[in-house]
């Protein structure tokens, strides 16, 4: 039977079979494992390293909240605040 005269059930089954042949286009077959599986280990590692670098550069240079991150910074802020309060 040709494609022009097939019933809706036969058409659905044919499309389903074609989709199973190519699982990356399937809703059930596309996930991170398929994406990484298509890349070699060097590309995957490079993507991870670039992501980490962007994260650290943002945290170091672009974070403008200026909250003390370490105990020594908090201690310094506390000592300065205490000195200011004593003067007033």
C-alpha positions in Angstrom: 0.0 0.0 0.0 1.5 3.4 -0.9 1.6 6.4 1.4 -1.3 8.2 -0.3 -3.8 5.4 0.6 -2.7 4.3 4.0 -5.0 4.5 7.0 -4.3 6.9 9.9 -3.3 4.0 12.1 -0.8 2.7 9.5 0.6 6.3 9.1 1.0 6.7 12.8 2.8 3.3 13.1 5.1 4.2 10.1 6.0 7.6 11.7 6.6 5.9 15.1 8.9 3.4 13.5 10.8 6.1 11.7 11.1 8.0 14.9 12.5 5.0 16.7 15.2 4.7 14.1 16.4 8.2 15.0 16.2 8.4 18.9 17.8 11.9 19.2 14.7 13.4 17.6 12.4 11.5 20.0 11.0 13.1 23.1 12.1 10.0 25.1 15.6 9.7 23.6 17.0 13.2 24.0 18.8 13.9 27.2 22.2 15.0 28.4 23.7 11.6 27.8 22.8 11.8 24.1 24.4 15.2 23.8 27.6 14.2 25.5 27.6 10.9 23.8 27.9 12.7 20.4 30.9 14.6 21.6 34.4 13.3 22.3 35.9 13.6 25.8 38.1 16.6 24.9 35.1 18.8 23.8 33.1 17.7 26.8 36.0 18.6 29.2 36.5 21.9 27.5 32.9 22.9 27.9 33.1 22.0 31.6 36.3 24.0 32.1 35.0 27.0 30.3 31.8 26.9 32.4 33.8 26.8 35.6 36.1 29.6 34.5 33.1 31.8 33.7 31.6 31.0 37.2 34.9 31.9 39.0 35.5 35.0 37.0 32.0 36.3 37.8 32.4 35.5 41.4 35.8 37.2 41.8 35.4 40.3 39.5 31.8 40.9 38.9 30.1 40.2 42.2 29.4 43.7 43.5 27.7 42.8 46.8 30.9 43.3 48.7 29.9 41.0 51.5 32.8 39.6 53.5 33.6 36.1 52.3 36.3 35.0 54.8 36.5 35.0 58.5 39.5 37.5 58.5 37.4 40.0 56.4 34.5 39.7 58.8 36.9 40.2 61.8 38.4 43.3 60.1 35.0 44.7 59.5 34.0 44.1 63.1 37.2 45.7 64.5 36.7 48.8 62.3 33.0 49.0 63.4 34.0 48.8 67.0 36.6 51.5 66.7 34.1 53.8 65.0 31.6 53.2 67.8 34.2 54.0 70.5 35.0 57.3 68.9 31.4 58.5 68.9 
